[in-house]
Structures are given as C-alpha cells and as structure tokens.
Amino acid sequence: MAYVIITLKVMPSTPEINLEELESKVKLSLSEFLKKENIETKSEIKPVAFGLNSLDLTFAMDENLGSADPFAELVSEFEEVASAEVTEARRALG
C-alpha cells in the first residue's frame, strides 16, 4: 500500500482571519474526509503579501482514496477561505 503526501495551501478571505481557528476547522474536515481520527499533519503559516498569510497543511493519505482535490474544494467553500488548492502531491511507499 502506498501513501500520498499532500500539501494544501489555504488562503484566507481577509488578513483578519484567525488562522489557528481556521486550522482547527480544516483539520476536523480532514478527519471527516479521510474517515480517520488522529491524522498527523504539519501546519505552517507563511507570509504572502501585505499582511496576508497562507495556511499550508501537509498530511498523508492512502492513494486508494484517489485525489485530494475534492477536499480542497470542500475547504474552499468555508466562509473564511478565499481559495484552497493542492500545491504538492508526492507518492511515498509504506
């Protein structure tokens, strides 16, 4: 069985959005999407421009689940999110 390491870049709708709260909401949705609890993730807040930061979330998912694009679409529908996109996908054998 192989895993895919996914990096999801989440852009908030405004610089005032609390990214820690948004991170919790995204992680909860990720648990529901993968139908799995206690998912190991790496989160990073990166400056973009003019006080705007992005939330980059990296996680592993079973490649049999298919693409992570439906998850990105789900996150992009959040009120506080301007966009969410998969910026990296790497295959890891395990």
Sequence and secondary structure as in RCSB ss.txt:
>XXXX:A:sequence
MAYVIITLKVMPSTPEINLEELESKVKLSLSEFLKKENIETKSEIKPVAFGLNSLDLTFAMDENLGSADPFAELV
SEFEEVASAEVTEARRALG
>XXXX:A:secstr
 EEEEEEEEEEESSTTS HHHHHHHHHHHHHHHHT SS  EEEEEEEEETTEEEEEEEEEEEGGG  SHHHHHHH
HTSTTEEEEEEEEEEEEE 
